């Protein structure tokens, strides 16, 4: 019986030492972490430009705010366009509504040597009157971009497949103090 008590005492001391060591290691590990960097905030000004023959024929502005780090921002602006989807007479027409407009998503902003790097996804769609149903023109872009702070920069550009027009997305990132 004395041997059993001695074994239990040794076991208790060993377990206590392990728990104490683990606690010390955990406390030291927490102190070794660097302090989290405070996010920096930026005003993002997007300009959607429509060009014809190199001249701007239309521009629309969209603004938001984002922060560096694991943050995101979203812009949604548009309309719903009715498209006839069934029915044979005016009394029985059925419609489906299609979203058109501008969708811009940004995430993961990071400062790099006086510039702002971020991931941008943009979708721009418009409804054009056609003979029976509207024609939906759509442009989509998605990429990681780097823009100099305070300088307007064209981040996406593409030609219109049906005309000699061009669509551009320009971004200006300005720090918020």
C-alpha positions as CSV (number, residue, x, y, z in Angstrom):
1,X,0.0,0.0,0.0
2,X,2.9,2.3,0.8
3,X,4.3,1.7,-2.7
4,X,0.9,2.6,-4.3
5,X,0.8,5.9,-2.4
6,X,4.4,6.6,-3.4
7,X,3.6,5.9,-7.1
8,X,0.5,8.1,-6.9
9,X,2.5,10.9,-5.4
10,X,5.2,10.6,-8.1
11,X,2.5,10.6,-10.8
12,X,0.8,13.7,-9.3
13,X,4.2,15.6,-9.1
14,X,5.0,14.6,-12.7
15,X,1.5,15.8,-13.9
16,X,1.8,19.0,-12.0
17,X,5.3,19.7,-13.5
18,X,4.0,19.1,-17.0
19,X,1.0,21.4,-16.5
20,X,3.3,24.1,-15.0
21,X,5.8,23.8,-17.9
22,X,3.0,24.0,-20.4
23,X,1.6,27.1,-18.8
24,X,4.9,28.8,-18.8
25,X,5.5,28.0,-22.4
26,X,2.1,29.3,-23.4
27,X,2.7,32.5,-21.5
28,X,6.0,33.0,-23.2
29,X,4.5,32.3,-26.6
30,X,1.8,35.0,-26.2
31,X,4.4,37.6,-25.3
32,X,6.5,36.8,-28.4
33,X,3.8,37.8,-30.8
34,X,4.3,41.3,-32.4
35,X,1.5,43.8,-31.8
36,X,-1.2,43.9,-34.6
37,X,-0.7,46.8,-37.0
38,X,-3.5,49.3,-37.1
39,X,-5.3,49.4,-40.5
40,X,-4.9,52.5,-42.6
41,X,-8.0,53.9,-44.4
42,X,-8.3,55.0,-48.0
43,X,-11.0,56.7,-50.0
44,X,-11.4,54.9,-53.3
45,X,-12.8,56.9,-56.2
46,X,-13.8,54.7,-59.3
47,X,-14.6,56.3,-62.6
48,X,-16.3,54.2,-65.4
49,X,-15.5,55.8,-68.7
50,X,-17.0,55.1,-72.1
51,X,-14.8,56.1,-75.0
52,X,-15.5,56.4,-78.7
53,X,-12.6,57.0,-81.0
54,X,-10.4,57.8,-78.0
55,X,-12.7,60.5,-76.7
56,X,-14.7,60.2,-73.4
57,X,-18.4,60.2,-74.3
58,X,-19.6,59.2,-70.8
59,X,-18.3,58.9,-67.2
60,X,-19.9,57.7,-64.0
61,X,-18.3,58.1,-60.6
62,X,-18.5,55.6,-57.6
63,X,-16.8,56.1,-54.3
64,X,-16.2,54.0,-51.2
65,X,-13.8,53.6,-48.3
66,X,-11.6,50.6,-47.4
67,X,-8.9,49.7,-44.9
68,X,-5.6,47.9,-45.3
69,X,-5.6,44.3,-44.0
70,X,-8.3,41.7,-44.2
71,X,-11.1,44.1,-45.1
72,X,-13.4,44.4,-48.1
73,X,-15.7,46.9,-49.7
74,X,-18.6,46.6,-52.1
75,X,-20.4,49.0,-54.5
76,X,-23.7,48.1,-56.1
77,X,-25.6,50.5,-58.3
78,X,-28.1,49.6,-61.0
79,X,-31.6,48.9,-62.2
80,X,-33.8,45.9,-63.0
81,X,-34.7,45.6,-66.7
82,X,-37.9,43.7,-67.6
83,X,-37.5,41.0,-70.3
84,X,-40.5,39.2,-71.7
85,X,-40.2,35.6,-70.9
86,X,-43.5,34.2,-71.8
87,X,-47.2,34.8,-72.7
88,X,-48.8,35.2,-76.1
89,X,-50.8,38.4,-75.7
90,X,-50.6,41.7,-73.8
91,X,-52.8,40.3,-71.0
92,X,-50.7,37.2,-70.5
93,X,-47.1,38.6,-70.9
94,X,-44.7,37.3,-68.3
95,X,-41.5,39.1,-67.4
96,X,-38.1,38.2,-66.0
97,X,-36.1,41.0,-64.4
98,X,-32.4,41.3,-65.2
99,X,-30.0,43.3,-63.0
100,X,-27.9,45.8,-64.9
101,X,-25.5,48.4,-63.6
102,X,-22.2,48.5,-61.8
103,X,-20.8,46.0,-59.2
104,X,-17.4,46.7,-57.8
105,X,-15.7,44.6,-55.0
106,X,-12.4,45.3,-53.4
107,X,-10.5,43.3,-50.8
108,X,-7.0,42.7,-49.2
109,X,-5.6,46.3,-49.5
110,X,-1.9,46.6,-48.7
111,X,0.5,49.6,-48.7
112,X,3.6,49.0,-50.9
113,X,6.1,51.8,-51.2
114,X,3.7,54.7,-51.7
115,X,1.2,52.7,-53.6
116,X,-1.9,50.7,-52.7
117,X,-2.2,47.1,-53.8
118,X,-5.6,45.5,-53.7
119,X,-7.8,42.9,-55.4
120,X,-10.6,44.4,-57.5
121,X,-13.5,42.7,-59.3
122,X,-15.8,44.8,-61.4
123,X,-18.9,44.1,-63.5
124,X,-20.5,46.7,-65.7
125,X,-23.7,45.9,-67.6
126,X,-26.1,48.1,-69.6
127,X,-29.4,47.4,-71.4
128,X,-29.5,48.6,-75.0
129,X,-32.9,48.9,-76.8
130,X,-33.1,46.2,-79.5
131,X,-35.9,45.2,-81.9
132,X,-37.9,42.9,-79.6
133,X,-35.9,42.4,-76.4
134,X,-33.2,44.5,-74.8
135,X,-29.6,43.7,-75.6
136,X,-27.5,43.4,-72.4
137,X,-23.9,44.5,-72.8
138,X,-21.6,43.2,-70.1
139,X,-18.0,43.8,-69.1
140,X,-16.3,41.9,-66.3
141,X,-12.8,42.3,-64.9
142,X,-11.0,40.8,-61.9
143,X,-7.3,41.2,-60.9
144,X,-4.8,42.2,-58.3
145,X,-3.8,45.8,-59.0
146,X,-1.3,48.4,-57.7
147,X,-2.1,52.1,-57.9
148,X,0.0,55.0,-56.9
149,X,-1.6,56.9,-53.9
150,X,-3.4,60.1,-55.0
151,X,-2.9,59.5,-58.8
152,X,-5.8,58.5,-61.1
153,X,-4.9,55.2,-62.7
154,X,-6.7,53.1,-65.4
155,X,-6.8,49.6,-63.9
156,X,-9.0,47.9,-66.5
157,X,-9.7,48.6,-70.1
158,X,-11.5,46.7,-72.9
159,X,-12.9,47.2,-76.3
160,X,-16.6,46.9,-77.0
161,X,-17.1,43.8,-79.2
162,X,-20.0,45.4,-81.1
163,X,-18.6,48.8,-81.9
164,X,-15.4,50.9,-81.9
165,X,-16.0,51.9,-78.3
166,X,-14.0,51.2,-75.3
167,X,-14.8,50.8,-71.6
168,X,-12.3,51.8,-68.8
169,X,-12.3,51.6,-65.1
170,X,-10.1,54.3,-63.4
171,X,-9.2,54.2,-59.7
172,X,-7.8,57.0,-57.4
173,X,-6.8,55.9,-53.9
174,X,-6.5,58.7,-51.4
175,X,-5.4,58.2,-47.8
176,X,-7.8,59.3,-45.0
177,X,-5.9,60.9,-42.2
